[in-house]
Amino acid sequence: MAQARADYGKVAAPRAFGGAELASHRIDIFKYLMICMILFTIVSVFHVWSRFRLVELNLQITEVSRQLKDAEQEQKRLKLEAASLKTPARIETIAKNELGMALPNELQVIHVK
């Protein structure tokens, strides 16, 4: 029997169920998961915002490109109109018909030395 007691002393006694340890472990895991979810939410919102901003900027670029193209066409049209208004034949026709002007004759020309 003595030997049986010695063997019984070597057997580990079962531990008590640690409810407090388990609860604190669950709270730690819960805190970790909440932090991860908050970070994931922040990153997701930033990603969506950046994509929205990208689409918005692309629309602005398209609109400005269209306005630039229209302005270039208007500039070409105005240059052509200015060139047509400067032609000597047009100026001479307006001077003769509307202003009653004529080319000077030899007596009206004075040479300055």
C-alpha positions in Angstrom: 0.0 0.0 0.0 2.8 2.4 0.7 3.9 2.0 -2.8 0.4 2.9 -4.0 0.5 6.1 -2.0 3.7 7.1 -3.5 2.4 6.6 -7.0 -0.7 8.6 -6.2 1.5 11.5 -5.2 3.0 11.6 -8.6 -0.3 11.9 -10.4 -1.2 15.5 -11.2 -4.4 16.8 -9.8 -6.8 18.0 -12.3 -6.8 21.8 -12.8 -9.9 23.8 -11.9 -11.8 25.1 -15.0 -10.5 28.6 -15.6 -13.6 30.6 -16.5 -11.9 33.9 -15.8 -8.9 33.0 -18.1 -11.2 31.9 -20.9 -13.3 35.1 -20.6 -10.2 37.4 -20.7 -8.8 35.4 -23.7 -12.1 35.9 -25.5 -12.1 39.6 -24.8 -8.5 39.8 -26.2 -9.5 38.0 -29.4 -12.6 40.2 -29.6 -10.5 43.4 -29.3 -8.1 42.1 -31.9 -10.9 41.3 -34.4 -12.6 44.7 -33.8 -9.3 46.5 -34.5 -8.9 44.4 -37.7 -12.5 45.1 -38.8 -12.1 48.9 -38.2 -8.8 49.0 -40.2 -10.4 46.9 -43.0 -13.3 49.4 -43.0 -11.0 52.4 -43.2 -9.0 50.9 -46.0 -12.1 50.0 -47.9 -13.6 53.4 -47.6 -10.3 55.0 -48.8 -10.3 52.6 -51.7 -13.8 53.5 -52.8 -13.2 57.2 -52.3 -10.0 57.1 -54.4 -11.9 55.2 -57.2 -14.7 57.7 -57.1 -12.2 60.6 -57.3 -10.4 58.9 -60.2 -13.7 58.6 -62.2 -14.5 62.2 -61.3 -11.1 63.5 -62.5 -11.4 61.5 -65.8 -14.7 63.1 -66.5 -13.2 66.5 -65.8 -10.3 65.7 -68.2 -12.7 64.7 -70.9 -14.7 67.9 -70.5 -11.6 70.1 -70.6 -10.3 68.2 -73.6 -13.6 68.8 -75.4 -13.4 72.5 -74.5 -9.8 72.8 -75.8 -10.8 71.1 -79.1 -13.7 73.6 -79.5 -11.4 76.5 -78.7 -8.9 75.4 -81.2 -11.5 75.1 -83.9 -12.8 78.6 -83.1 -9.3 79.9 -83.3 -8.8 78.4 -86.7 -12.1 79.8 -87.9 -11.2 83.3 -86.6 -7.8 83.2 -88.2 -9.3 82.3 -91.5 -11.9 85.0 -91.2 -9.2 87.6 -90.3 -7.2 86.5 -93.3 -10.2 86.9 -95.6 -11.0 90.3 -94.2 -7.4 91.5 -94.9 -7.3 90.7 -98.6 -6.4 93.8 -100.7 -9.2 93.1 -103.2 -11.8 93.2 -100.5 -10.4 96.4 -99.0 -10.3 98.1 -102.4 -13.9 97.1 -103.2 -15.1 98.5 -99.8 -13.1 101.7 -100.4 -14.6 102.3 -103.9 -18.2 101.2 -103.3 -18.9 102.2 -99.7 -16.5 105.0 -99.0 -16.5 106.5 -102.5 -12.7 106.5 -102.8 -10.7 106.2 -106.0 -7.1 105.6 -106.9 -5.1 108.9 -107.1 -4.3 110.2 -110.6 -0.8 111.6 -111.5 -1.6 115.1 -110.4 -2.7 114.1 -106.9 0.6 112.3 -106.2 3.3 114.4 -104.6 6.8 113.0 -104.3 8.7 113.9 -101.2 12.4 114.1 -101.2 
